[in-house]
Amino acid sequence: MSDTDDNRSATENGIDATYRETERERLLEFTAQSDSSARGTAVIAQNREGYAMLKVRPTVDGDELERYYGFDMALDHAAELLGVSPHDLPVPDGAEDMGM
């Protein structure tokens, strides 16, 4: 897995992961690549304070699909949206503490 110096992005198995914080949320966005064209996206969101349930969305601005307490369950759902194994999803260091 390759991480950037700021530990907010990672790439592995053809999947790019980017972690960022907005005024309201912590966002972990996955983009699956296939031959230079995107196959899909999935986003895990949590409130800025980091104590609420995780929301899984198809895109950053998309409708919430499901909520989870555990990060592993949210990763499973995100992987399902992308059609990959949860073990294929890279998680940048900045996002490793998401979940309750």
Secondary structure in CASP SS format (residue, H / E / C, confidence):
PFRMAT SS
TARGET T0000
AUTHOR 0000-0000-0000
METHOD secondary structure of the structure
MODEL  1
M C 1.00
S E 1.00
D E 1.00
T C 1.00
D C 1.00
D C 1.00
N C 1.00
R C 1.00
S E 1.00
A E 1.00
T E 1.00
E E 1.00
N C 1.00
G C 1.00
I E 1.00
D E 1.00
A E 1.00
T E 1.00
Y E 1.00
R E 1.00
E E 1.00
T C 1.00
E C 1.00
R C 1.00
E E 1.00
R E 1.00
L E 1.00
L E 1.00
E E 1.00
F E 1.00
T E 1.00
A E 1.00
Q E 1.00
S E 1.00
D C 1.00
S C 1.00
S E 1.00
A E 1.00
R E 1.00
G E 1.00
T E 1.00
A E 1.00
V E 1.00
I E 1.00
A E 1.00
Q E 1.00
N E 1.00
R C 1.00
E C 1.00
G C 1.00
Y C 1.00
A C 1.00
M C 1.00
L E 1.00
K E 1.00
V E 1.00
R E 1.00
P C 1.00
T C 1.00
V C 1.00
D C 1.00
G C 1.00
D C 1.00
E C 1.00
L C 1.00
E E 1.00
R E 1.00
Y E 1.00
Y C 1.00
G C 1.00
F H 1.00
D H 1.00
M H 1.00
A H 1.00
L H 1.00
D H 1.00
H H 1.00
A H 1.00
A H 1.00
E H 1.00
L H 1.00
L H 1.00
G C 1.00
V C 1.00
S C 1.00
P H 1.00
H H 1.00
D H 1.00
L C 1.00
P C 1.00
V C 1.00
P C 1.00
D H 1.00
G H 1.00
A H 1.00
E C 1.00
D C 1.00
M C 1.00
G C 1.00
M C 1.00
END
